[in-house]
Amino acid sequence: MSGDRFDCHYCKDSLLGKKYIMKEDTQYCTKCYENLFANCCESCSSPIGCNSKDLSYKDRHWHEQCFKCAKCSRSLVEKAFAAKDELLLCTECYANDYSSKCSTCKKTVMPGSRKMEYKGHSWHETCFLCHRCQQPIGTKSFIPKDTGYFCVPCFEKQFAYQCSACKKAITTGGVTYQEKPWHRECFLCISCRRQLSGQRFTSRENYPYCLECFSSLYAKKCVSCTKAITSLAGAKYISFEERQWHSECFSCMQCSVSLVGRGFLTQRDNILCTDCGREK
């Protein structure tokens, strides 16, 4: 081969004075290049030649003039489009046929636009509003109520009970005492500040007390064992001349026989059964 020859790598025709295409440092005439390497157009099935622009999407190729909406045939060149079942559609056709409608404004939620979805309903992001303050909820937490949706602050203001202690909204759980709501963690013994939720408690002058504090502060003391006497859970006690005994502690000072339901005698601060009393 002469040193001044410049031929097509495939058909060996001279390329001098002709249009050619380089591929991987190798030259081809336009005809060979198209036969060997040109992509086939998805629309017209013809090769996409050297004089045409090759537009591609997901390993599929089109002539520039063939890159159209499958429904309305408008050009999709340099325009937004969507794919559905291997078909390319302009955003308008896709929206009309496949996009959801906004539950508030009833208009189409266009492909690629920001939207909210909840339980099968869709909204434009700017249409998904709090029922009370009418501000877009966006990505913030919300609470459904009846047929509306509320941002958390508005829900708490309109529907949630407020704790009698801290005055903040009770969103979960809580306890009721004297027809007033409380957070569980705010319902405390007025004396020791121990949490009372789930515990037995009593009250005095409308204030709640745990049993230990109430007994220590207010319960009468047994003359015999000096421990507190409480009337909770049906506990029985004996009262005589402003003195009190647990039922099990009300016994003869001398022989220890129980005096519950029996006659007894007193000797100064002591109580005695009638037998021991007569011996005295």
DRENBA-728035 format. One record per residue (C-alpha): x, y, z. Coordinates in steps of 0.25 Angstrom, whole numbers, plus 5000, padded with zeros to 4 digits. Example, Ala and Ser with C-alpha at 12.3 -4.5 7.8 and 13.67 -1.06 7.14 Angstrom:
<nodes>
504949825031;505549965029;
</nodes>
This chain:
<nodes>
500050005000;500550134996;500950235008;500050345003;498750255002;497650275012;496650165011;495350125018;495750015028;494649925024;494349945009;495749995006;495150104997;496050234997;495550335006;496350445000;495450564998;494250495004;493550505017;493950395027;493750365042;494850325052;494450215062;495550165072;496650225064;496150155051;495550225039;494250185032;493450235020;492150285024;491450165018;492250065025;492150135038;490650135037;490549995033;491449945044;491250045056;489950125054;488850105064;487450065058;486350175061;485250115071;484150195063;484450175048;485450055049;486450125040;487950135043;488250275050;489250325040;490450415041;489650535037;488550515048;488650535062;488550415071;487650435083;487650325093;486850285106;487150155113;487950085102;486850125092;487150215080;486350315072;486550405060;486350545065;485150565056;484550435061;484750465076;483250495078;482150475088;481450335085;480150395087;480050545082;481350535073;481950665078;483450665078;484050625091;485450685088;485950765100;484650755107;484150675119;483550545116;483150415124;483150265120;481950175121;482050035116;483250055107;482550185101;483050325103;481950425106;482050575107;481650625122;480350675117;479850535111;480450455123;479750545133;478450535126;478550385125;479250335137;479550445147;478750455160;477850575163;478050665175;476950645185;476950785188;476950865175;476550745166;477650775156;478650685151;479850655159;480950665148;482050565147;483350615154;482550715163;482650705178;481450635184;480850575196;480150445197;479350385208;478450265208;478250265193;478050415192;479050515186;479250665187;480150765181;481150805192;480550945193;479150885194;479350795206;478950895217;478650885231;477150895233;477351005245;478451095241;478351075226;479851065224;480550955216;480950835224;482050795215;482950685221;482550715235;481750615244;480250625243;478950565250;477750525242;476450565250;475050545244;475150585229;476350685231;477850685234;478550765245;479950805248;480350755261;480350895268;478950925263;478350785267;478850805281;478250945282;476950895277;476750755282;477750705292;477450715307;478450805314;479150745327;478650815340;480150815345;480950865333;479850915324;480450845312;479650765302;479450615306;479650545292;479650405297;479150335310;478950415322;478150405335;476950465340;476750515355;475650585360;475150605345;476450675342;477450615332;478950595335;480150545328;480550415335;481850465338;481250595344;480250525354;481150525366;480950505381;480850645387;481850615398;482950525392;482750555377;482750405374;481950375361;480550315365;480150265352;479850115353;480050125368;479050125379;478850265385;477850345394;477550485395;477350595406;476750735403;476750695388;478250665388;478750525384;479750455393;480450325392;480050225403;481350245411;481350395411;479850395415;480050295426;481250365431;480550505431;479150485435;478850335439;478450305453;479550225461;479250095467;479450105482;480049965483;481049955471;481050105468;480950085453;479950165444;478550115444;477950135430;476550105426;476950065411;476549925406;475549905417;476549905428;475849895442;476249965455;475749995469;475450125475;475250155489;475350295497;476150355485;477150245484;477250145473;477750005471;477849915459;476849795461;478049695462;478649785472;477449805481;477849705492;477949695507;479149765512;479449645522;479049515515;479049565501;477649505498;476949575487;475849675492;475149695479;473649665481;473849645496;473749725508;474949785514;475349875526;476349995526;477450015537;478050155535;478550145520;478449995519;477349905514;477049765521;476149655518;475149635529;475849515535;477149595537;476449715541;475749645553;477049585558;477549725559;
</nodes>
